[in-house]
């Protein structure tokens, strides 16, 4: 009996030590950060910084040389068409000569011709705008009955907005031409010696707002010297410079969200125009980039964007694609695997390498076209030491 104990007890002790050693050397399950593969809404966007601008502004200058009276208007003041902006007393006319008379008459004739051209352009744009509005109404009715695709309606809406913008621009050109004609007549009166010497009133060519005052104090001014800049804030738009590789994906009529402008909510807009010529700009990192100007028209009303002025900063988000029920994962869960793409999936406590076919990317989210199923748990930010077959346990599940 004693001999049996001498044999069995050491054997059990050795077996226990071997078991403890095996447990100590057994690979432990590593904690991994996982995300669940889900279906949901998905949008592809391009985000860039932009600034507001007035496409139509007017630099009001002194039509003749003279003594300027003090300018009382302040930046931000509202003005109406034909409202007196400032007054000046023209200098006494020199002796009349044929050369100055001919020059003043030529300027007047040119101003009259410019007004006629502007009026004709308004008639043309009115016809185009009415045609675009009629076409939009027709396409909208067909779209409601599902006889045409949504793209046709989007194009008709974009054309209607573009026609409205061209009409506003033509009407502004008429106001400017009338103002230039008044200035030309005043200059002819002074050059011809027919001016009465009374204070000459310079009036606003448009309904709008004083944007800037370039001269306030009274004193002598030369003919053509700038005094005020006025513009209509209702015609505000946004200019955004985007990378040329992104600009080729933008089309007129594309939806735009304008954020971080200082007010509440997100403002809506549409791409009005993508400029055909690019330019070079050096980034903050010293890299030369090819950029393109994109002009965005507001869809939000002036009341919704109250307080937004000329030259204000905004963040523009161009919506390239917006879809529902798209299979998606965090972009950090997909990595290069030779010439293909793959993800690590946690299944039954083991890490499995799964080949995937990625689609488009939206920020930190990536569309998956093939390789994964809803409910799969993929590893986010897998390290270089991660290998298929390793034991792992999820530390948390999220997106």
Long-range contacts (C-beta under 8 A, 24 or more apart in sequence): 27-390, 27-391, 28-391, 29-349, 29-391, 29-392, 29-393, 30-390, 30-391, 30-392, 30-393, 31-392, 31-393, 31-394, 31-395, 32-346, 32-351, 32-379, 32-382, 32-386, 32-392, 32-393, 32-394, 32-395, 33-379, 33-380, 33-381, 33-394, 33-395, 33-396, 34-346, 34-377, 34-378, 34-379, 34-380, 34-394, 34-395, 34-396, 34-397, 35-329, 35-330, 35-333, 35-377, 35-378, 35-380, 35-397, 35-398, 35-399, 36-375, 36-376, 36-377, 36-378, 36-397, 36-398, 36-399, 37-327, 37-328, 37-329, 37-368, 37-372, 37-373, 37-374, 37-375, 37-376, 37-377, 37-378, 38-327, 38-328, 38-374, 38-399, 39-325, 39-326, 39-327, 39-328, 39-374, 40-324, 40-325, 40-326, 40-328, 41-322, 41-323, 41-324, 41-326, 42-321, 42-322, 42-323, 42-324, 42-326, 42-328, 42-362, 42-365, 42-367, 43-319, 43-321, 43-322, 43-323, 43-362, 44-319, 44-320, 44-321, 44-322, 44-360, 44-361, 44-362, 45-317, 45-318, 45-319, 45-320, 45-362, 45-363, 46-242, 46-246, 46-249, 46-250, 46-317, 46-318, 46-320, 47-315, 47-316, 47-317, 47-318, 48-240, 48-241, 48-242, 48-246, 48-315, 48-316, 48-318, 49-240, 49-313, 49-314, 49-315, 49-316, 50-238, 50-239, 50-240, 50-241, 50-258, 50-296, 50-313, 50-314, 50-315, 50-316, 51-238, 51-239, 51-311, 51-312, 51-313, 51-314, 52-236, 52-237, 52-238, 52-239, 52-308, 52-309, 52-310, 52-311, 52-312, 52-314, 53-236, 53-237, 53-238, 53-239, 53-310, 53-311, 54-211, 54-231, 54-232, 54-233, 54-235, 54-236, 54-237, 54-310, 55-169, 55-235, 55-237, 55-295, 56-168, 56-169, 56-172, 56-206, 56-231, 56-232, 56-235, 57-211, 57-229, 57-230, 57-231, 57-310, 58-175, 58-176, 58-179, 58-205, 58-206, 58-208, 58-229, 58-230, 58-231, 59-226, 59-228, 59-229, 60-85, 60-179, 60-202, 60-204, 60-205, 60-226, 60-227, 60-228, 60-229, 60-230, 61-224, 61-225, 61-226, 61-227, 62-88, 62-202, 62-221, 62-222, 62-223, 62-224, 62-225, 62-227, 63-182, 63-183, 63-184, 63-186, 63-187, 63-200, 63-202, 63-223, 64-88, 64-90, 64-91, 64-186, 64-187, 64-190, 64-200, 64-223, 65-90, 65-91, 65-220, 65-221, 65-222, 65-223, 66-90, 66-91, 66-200, 66-220, 66-221, 67-91, 67-218, 67-219, 67-220, 67-221, 68-215, 68-218, 68-219, 68-220, 68-221, 68-227, 69-199, 69-218, 70-216, 70-217, 70-218, 71-213, 71-215, 71-216, 71-227, 71-228, 73-210, 73-213, 73-228, 74-210, 74-213, 75-210, 75-211, 75-212, 75-213, 76-209, 76-210, 77-209, 77-210, 78-208, 78-209, 79-204, 79-207, 79-208, 79-209, 79-210, 79-230, 80-204, 80-207, 81-175, 81-203, 81-204, 81-205, 81-206, 81-207, 82-203, 82-204, 83-203, 83-204, 84-201, 84-202, 84-203, 85-202, 85-203, 85-204, 85-227, 85-228, 85-230, 86-202, 86-227, 86-228, 87-199, 87-200, 87-201, 87-202, 88-199, 88-200, 88-202, 88-221, 89-197, 89-198, 89-199, 89-200, 90-186, 90-190, 90-195, 90-197, 90-200, 91-190, 92-197, 93-190, 93-191, 93-192, 93-193, 93-195, 96-191, 96-192, 96-193, 100-191, 101-191, 101-192, 103-191, 104-184, 104-187, 104-188, 104-191, 104-192, 105-188, 107-184, 107-187, 107-188, 108-181, 108-184, 108-185, 108-187, 108-188, 110-184, 111-177, 111-180, 111-181, 111-183, 111-184, 112-181, 114-177, 114-180, 114-181, 115-174, 115-177, 115-178, 115-180, 115-181, 117-177, 118-170, 118-173, 118-174, 118-176, 118-177, 119-174, 121-170, 121-173, 122-167, 122-170, 122-171, 122-173, 122-174, 124-170, 125-163, 125-166, 125-167, 125-169, 125-170, 126-167, 128-163, 128-166, 128-167, 129-160, 129-163, 129-164, 129-166, 129-167, 131-163, 132-156, 132-159, 132-160, 132-162, 132-163, 132-164, 133-160, 133-163, 135-159, 135-160, 136-160, 154-253, 155-253, 157-253, 157-270, 158-252, 158-253, 158-270, 158-271, 161-253, 161-270, 161-272, 161-297, 162-252, 162-272, 162-273, 165-272, 165-297, 168-235, 172-206, 172-232, 172-235, 175-205, 175-206, 176-205, 176-206, 178-205, 179-203, 179-205, 187-223, 202-227, 204-230, 205-230, 206-230, 206-231, 206-232, 207-232, 208-232, 208-233, 209-233, 211-310, 231-310, 233-302, 233-309, 233-310, 234-302, 236-298, 236-302, 236-305, 236-308, 236-309, 236-310, 237-272, 237-295, 237-296, 237-297, 237-298, 238-269, 238-295, 238-296, 238-298, 238-314, 238-316, 239-293, 239-294, 239-295, 239-296, 240-293, 240-294, 240-295, 240-296, 240-316, 241-279, 241-281, 241-291, 241-292, 241-293, 241-294, 242-291, 242-292, 242-294, 242-318, 243-289, 243-290, 243-291, 243-292, 244-278, 244-290, 244-291, 244-292, 246-318, 247-274, 247-278, 247-292, 247-294, 249-320, 250-274, 250-294, 250-318, 250-320, 254-318, 254-319, 254-320, 255-318, 255-319, 256-296, 256-316, 256-317, 256-318, 256-319, 257-316, 257-317, 257-319, 258-296, 258-298, 258-300, 258-314, 258-315, 258-316, 258-317, 259-314, 259-315, 259-317, 260-313, 260-314, 260-315, 261-305, 261-308, 261-312, 261-313, 261-314, 261-315, 262-307, 262-308, 262-312, 263-305, 263-306, 263-307, 263-308, 265-304, 267-298, 267-300, 267-304, 267-305, 267-314, 268-298, 268-299, 268-300, 269-296, 269-297, 269-298, 269-299, 269-300, 269-316, 270-296, 270-297, 270-299, 271-295, 271-296, 271-297, 271-318, 272-296, 272-297, 294-318, 321-360, 326-359, 326-367, 327-367, 327-368, 327-369, 327-372, 327-374, 328-365, 328-366, 328-367, 328-368, 329-365, 329-366, 329-368, 329-372, 329-378, 330-364, 330-365, 330-366, 330-378, 330-380, 330-399, 331-361, 331-363, 331-364, 331-365, 331-366, 332-364, 332-380, 332-381, 333-366, 333-378, 333-379, 333-380, 333-381, 333-382, 334-358, 334-366, 334-368, 335-382, 343-371, 343-372, 343-378, 343-379, 344-378, 344-379, 344-382, 344-386, 344-388, 345-372, 345-376, 345-377, 345-378, 345-379, 346-377, 346-378, 346-379, 346-392, 346-394, 347-377, 349-391, 349-392, 349-393, 350-389, 350-390, 350-391, 350-392, 351-379, 351-386, 351-387, 351-388, 351-389, 351-390, 351-391, 351-392, 352-388, 352-389, 353-388
